[in-house]
Amino acid sequence: MPKKVAKKPAAKKPAAKKPAAKKPAAKKVAAKKVVKKVAKKTVKKKRAPNPAFMKPMQISDALAAIVGSKPIPRTEVTKKLWAYIKKNKLQDSVNKRMINADAALKAVLKKDKVSMFEMTKLVGKHLS
C-alpha cells in the first residue's frame, strides 16, 4: 500500500488591499485660480435707416383725410394709420391681424375688412 503523502497547503495569495475610504475633500477656495475672460469691447454702430424709407412721399386725397396732407415718410404714414385704427377701435377684437374699415379707411383700402399685411400693400398705392 502506498503511503499517503500529505498535501501541501496551497500557497495563499496576498489579500488585495482595499482602497482607503475617501475623505471629504477640503475646500480649496484659495488654491483655485479664478480665470477671468477678457471680453473684447466692440463698438457697434447704430443701424442707420434706409434713406428710401425716410423720403417724404406725396399722399393721395383719400389717405390725406386720415394722416394729413403734408408729405411725410412711409414709416410715419404707417404710424399715423395705426394710431387712427387704435383710436377708432377698428382692429378686430377676435383676430387682431384684421382691420375693420370705417368710411374714411374704406376710401383708402376699398374693402370692408383687410389684414394688417394687406393694408400696407393697399396704402402703398396712395403714396407717390
PALO-331902 format. One record per residue (C-alpha): residue in three letters; z, y, x. Coordinates in Angstrom, 3 decimals. Each point is the difference from the previous one (the first is absolute). Example, Ala and Ser with C-alpha at 12.3 -4.5 7.8 and 13.67 -1.06 7.14 Angstrom:
2
<rec><type>ALA</type><z>7.800</z><y>-4.500</y><x>12.300</x></rec>
<rec><type>SER</type><z>-0.660</z><y>3.440</y><x>1.370</x></rec>
//
This chain:
128
<rec><type>MET</type><z>0.000</z><y>0.000</y><x>0.000</x></rec>
<rec><type>PRO</type><z>-0.909</z><y>3.208</y><x>1.331</x></rec>
<rec><type>LYS</type><z>2.619</z><y>2.550</y><x>0.608</x></rec>
<rec><type>LYS</type><z>0.186</z><y>2.902</y><x>-2.272</x></rec>
<rec><type>VAL</type><z>-0.711</z><y>3.123</y><x>1.838</x></rec>
<rec><type>ALA</type><z>1.785</z><y>3.057</y><x>-1.216</x></rec>
<rec><type>LYS</type><z>-2.379</z><y>2.672</y><x>-0.973</x></rec>
<rec><type>LYS</type><z>0.399</z><y>3.308</y><x>1.599</x></rec>
<rec><type>PRO</type><z>0.697</z><y>2.759</y><x>-2.400</x></rec>
<rec><type>ALA</type><z>-3.017</z><y>2.278</y><x>-0.429</x></rec>
<rec><type>ALA</type><z>0.173</z><y>3.120</y><x>2.036</x></rec>
<rec><type>LYS</type><z>1.107</z><y>2.837</y><x>-2.206</x></rec>
<rec><type>LYS</type><z>-2.240</z><y>2.990</y><x>-0.172</x></rec>
<rec><type>PRO</type><z>1.786</z><y>3.248</y><x>0.440</x></rec>
<rec><type>ALA</type><z>0.561</z><y>1.637</y><x>-3.373</x></rec>
<rec><type>ALA</type><z>-2.330</z><y>2.854</y><x>-0.740</x></rec>
<rec><type>LYS</type><z>1.789</z><y>3.275</y><x>0.230</x></rec>
<rec><type>LYS</type><z>0.299</z><y>1.807</y><x>-3.263</x></rec>
<rec><type>PRO</type><z>-1.038</z><y>3.625</y><x>0.101</x></rec>
<rec><type>ALA</type><z>2.946</z><y>2.301</y><x>-0.053</x></rec>
<rec><type>ALA</type><z>0.615</z><y>1.713</y><x>-3.293</x></rec>
<rec><type>LYS</type><z>-1.671</z><y>3.383</y><x>-0.048</x></rec>
<rec><type>LYS</type><z>2.324</z><y>2.904</y><x>0.023</x></rec>
<rec><type>PRO</type><z>-0.954</z><y>3.001</y><x>-2.098</x></rec>
<rec><type>ALA</type><z>-1.937</z><y>2.361</y><x>2.208</x></rec>
<rec><type>ALA</type><z>1.801</z><y>3.158</y><x>0.823</x></rec>
<rec><type>LYS</type><z>-1.817</z><y>3.096</y><x>-1.158</x></rec>
<rec><type>LYS</type><z>-1.909</z><y>1.527</y><x>2.826</x></rec>
<rec><type>VAL</type><z>-0.674</z><y>3.375</y><x>-1.494</x></rec>
<rec><type>ALA</type><z>0.473</z><y>1.875</y><x>3.212</x></rec>
<rec><type>ALA</type><z>-2.068</z><y>-2.465</y><x>2.003</x></rec>
<rec><type>LYS</type><z>-3.094</z><y>0.185</y><x>-2.233</x></rec>
<rec><type>LYS</type><z>-2.540</z><y>2.571</y><x>0.940</x></rec>
<rec><type>VAL</type><z>-1.187</z><y>2.164</y><x>-2.798</x></rec>
<rec><type>VAL</type><z>-3.747</z><y>0.314</y><x>0.151</x></rec>
<rec><type>LYS</type><z>-1.312</z><y>3.156</y><x>-1.588</x></rec>
<rec><type>LYS</type><z>-3.632</z><y>0.170</y><x>-0.929</x></rec>
<rec><type>VAL</type><z>-1.527</z><y>3.242</y><x>0.991</x></rec>
<rec><type>ALA</type><z>-2.122</z><y>1.173</y><x>-2.908</x></rec>
<rec><type>LYS</type><z>-3.030</z><y>1.992</y><x>0.843</x></rec>
<rec><type>LYS</type><z>0.007</z><y>3.274</y><x>-1.801</x></rec>
<rec><type>THR</type><z>-3.419</z><y>0.426</y><x>-1.446</x></rec>
<rec><type>VAL</type><z>-0.809</z><y>3.227</y><x>-1.643</x></rec>
<rec><type>LYS</type><z>-2.051</z><y>-0.680</y><x>-3.095</x></rec>
<rec><type>LYS</type><z>-2.261</z><y>2.705</y><x>-1.200</x></rec>
<rec><type>LYS</type><z>0.279</z><y>0.875</y><x>-3.651</x></rec>
<rec><type>ARG</type><z>-3.012</z><y>-1.365</y><x>-1.799</x></rec>
<rec><type>ALA</type><z>-2.408</z><y>2.790</y><x>-0.808</x></rec>
<rec><type>PRO</type><z>-1.560</z><y>-0.074</y><x>-3.460</x></rec>
<rec><type>ASN</type><z>-3.710</z><y>-0.500</y><x>-0.303</x></rec>
<rec><type>PRO</type><z>-1.637</z><y>3.450</y><x>-0.215</x></rec>
<rec><type>ALA</type><z>-2.317</z><y>-1.248</y><x>-2.752</x></rec>
<rec><type>PHE</type><z>3.002</z><y>-0.452</y><x>-2.309</x></rec>
<rec><type>MET</type><z>1.280</z><y>3.490</y><x>0.765</x></rec>
<rec><type>LYS</type><z>-3.264</z><y>1.755</y><x>-0.847</x></rec>
<rec><type>PRO</type><z>0.329</z><y>2.144</y><x>-3.164</x></rec>
<rec><type>MET</type><z>-2.205</z><y>-1.360</y><x>-2.782</x></rec>
<rec><type>GLN</type><z>-1.631</z><y>1.762</y><x>-2.932</x></rec>
<rec><type>ILE</type><z>1.522</z><y>-1.205</y><x>-3.260</x></rec>
<rec><type>SER</type><z>-1.916</z><y>-0.541</y><x>-3.263</x></rec>
<rec><type>ASP</type><z>0.965</z><y>1.930</y><x>-3.147</x></rec>
<rec><type>ALA</type><z>1.442</z><y>-3.078</y><x>-1.723</x></rec>
<rec><type>LEU</type><z>2.250</z><y>-0.804</y><x>2.975</x></rec>
<rec><type>ALA</type><z>0.878</z><y>3.685</y><x>0.486</x></rec>
<rec><type>ALA</type><z>1.830</z><y>-0.092</y><x>-3.360</x></rec>
<rec><type>ILE</type><z>2.481</z><y>-2.436</y><x>1.570</x></rec>
<rec><type>VAL</type><z>0.307</z><y>0.925</y><x>3.696</x></rec>
<rec><type>GLY</type><z>-1.178</z><y>3.615</y><x>0.117</x></rec>
<rec><type>SER</type><z>-3.286</z><y>1.597</y><x>0.921</x></rec>
<rec><type>LYS</type><z>0.646</z><y>0.875</y><x>3.669</x></rec>
<rec><type>PRO</type><z>-1.736</z><y>-2.214</y><x>2.582</x></rec>
<rec><type>ILE</type><z>2.637</z><y>-2.391</y><x>1.352</x></rec>
<rec><type>PRO</type><z>-0.136</z><y>-3.144</y><x>2.151</x></rec>
<rec><type>ARG</type><z>-0.534</z><y>-3.399</y><x>-1.560</x></rec>
<rec><type>THR</type><z>3.589</z><y>-1.017</y><x>0.823</x></rec>
<rec><type>GLU</type><z>1.413</z><y>2.979</y><x>-1.889</x></rec>
<rec><type>VAL</type><z>-2.199</z><y>-0.802</y><x>-3.010</x></rec>
<rec><type>THR</type><z>1.517</z><y>-3.488</y><x>-0.126</x></rec>
<rec><type>LYS</type><z>3.556</z><y>1.382</y><x>0.319</x></rec>
<rec><type>LYS</type><z>-0.524</z><y>2.519</y><x>-2.789</x></rec>
<rec><type>LEU</type><z>-1.629</z><y>-2.617</y><x>-2.195</x></rec>
<rec><type>TRP</type><z>2.987</z><y>-2.322</y><x>0.401</x></rec>
<rec><type>ALA</type><z>2.384</z><y>2.877</y><x>-0.704</x></rec>
<rec><type>TYR</type><z>-1.918</z><y>0.637</y><x>-3.249</x></rec>
<rec><type>ILE</type><z>0.129</z><y>-3.707</y><x>-0.925</x></rec>
<rec><type>LYS</type><z>3.765</z><y>-0.241</y><x>0.639</x></rec>
<rec><type>LYS</type><z>0.746</z><y>3.291</y><x>-1.776</x></rec>
<rec><type>ASN</type><z>-1.877</z><y>-1.049</y><x>-3.162</x></rec>
<rec><type>LYS</type><z>1.205</z><y>-3.647</y><x>0.229</x></rec>
<rec><type>LEU</type><z>-3.522</z><y>-1.400</y><x>0.042</x></rec>
<rec><type>GLN</type><z>0.838</z><y>-3.018</y><x>2.156</x></rec>
<rec><type>ASP</type><z>0.107</z><y>-3.211</y><x>-2.049</x></rec>
<rec><type>SER</type><z>3.617</z><y>-1.145</y><x>-0.519</x></rec>
<rec><type>VAL</type><z>-0.781</z><y>-3.718</y><x>0.351</x></rec>
<rec><type>ASN</type><z>-2.678</z><y>0.010</y><x>2.699</x></rec>
<rec><type>LYS</type><z>0.704</z><y>2.962</y><x>2.296</x></rec>
<rec><type>ARG</type><z>-3.441</z><y>-0.326</y><x>1.621</x></rec>
<rec><type>MET</type><z>-1.708</z><y>1.104</y><x>-3.198</x></rec>
<rec><type>ILE</type><z>-0.360</z><y>3.636</y><x>-1.084</x></rec>
<rec><type>ASN</type><z>-0.374</z><y>0.923</y><x>-3.681</x></rec>
<rec><type>ALA</type><z>-2.260</z><y>3.046</y><x>-0.123</x></rec>
<rec><type>ASP</type><z>0.790</z><y>2.994</y><x>-2.209</x></rec>
<rec><type>ALA</type><z>-2.690</z><y>2.468</y><x>-1.147</x></rec>
<rec><type>ALA</type><z>-0.156</z><y>1.958</y><x>3.286</x></rec>
<rec><type>LEU</type><z>0.030</z><y>-3.119</y><x>2.169</x></rec>
<rec><type>LYS</type><z>-2.537</z><y>-1.767</y><x>-2.216</x></rec>
<rec><type>ALA</type><z>-2.470</z><y>2.821</y><x>0.721</x></rec>
<rec><type>VAL</type><z>0.255</z><y>-0.922</y><x>3.692</x></rec>
<rec><type>LEU</type><z>0.281</z><y>-3.799</y><x>-0.206</x></rec>
<rec><type>LYS</type><z>-2.286</z><y>-0.636</y><x>-3.036</x></rec>
<rec><type>LYS</type><z>2.279</z><y>-2.912</y><x>-1.056</x></rec>
<rec><type>ASP</type><z>3.203</z><y>-0.415</y><x>-2.025</x></rec>
<rec><type>LYS</type><z>1.679</z><y>-2.279</y><x>2.544</x></rec>
<rec><type>VAL</type><z>-0.740</z><y>-0.418</y><x>3.720</x></rec>
<rec><type>SER</type><z>1.712</z><y>-1.618</y><x>2.984</x></rec>
<rec><type>MET</type><z>1.368</z><y>2.276</y><x>2.693</x></rec>
<rec><type>PHE</type><z>-2.599</z><y>-1.330</y><x>2.448</x></rec>
<rec><type>GLU</type><z>-2.865</z><y>0.635</y><x>-2.381</x></rec>
<rec><type>MET</type><z>1.411</z><y>3.464</y><x>-0.695</x></rec>
<rec><type>THR</type><z>-0.525</z><y>1.177</y><x>3.594</x></rec>
<rec><type>LYS</type><z>-3.574</z><y>-1.259</y><x>-0.119</x></rec>
<rec><type>LEU</type><z>-0.709</z><y>1.884</y><x>-3.232</x></rec>
<rec><type>VAL</type><z>1.696</z><y>3.187</y><x>1.243</x></rec>
<rec><type>GLY</type><z>-2.159</z><y>-0.088</y><x>3.154</x></rec>
<rec><type>LYS</type><z>-3.023</z><y>0.743</y><x>-2.160</x></rec>
<rec><type>HIS</type><z>1.567</z><y>3.345</y><x>-0.977</x></rec>
<rec><type>LEU</type><z>0.369</z><y>1.130</y><x>3.633</x></rec>
<rec><type>SER</type><z>-2.800</z><y>1.450</y><x>2.064</x></rec>
//
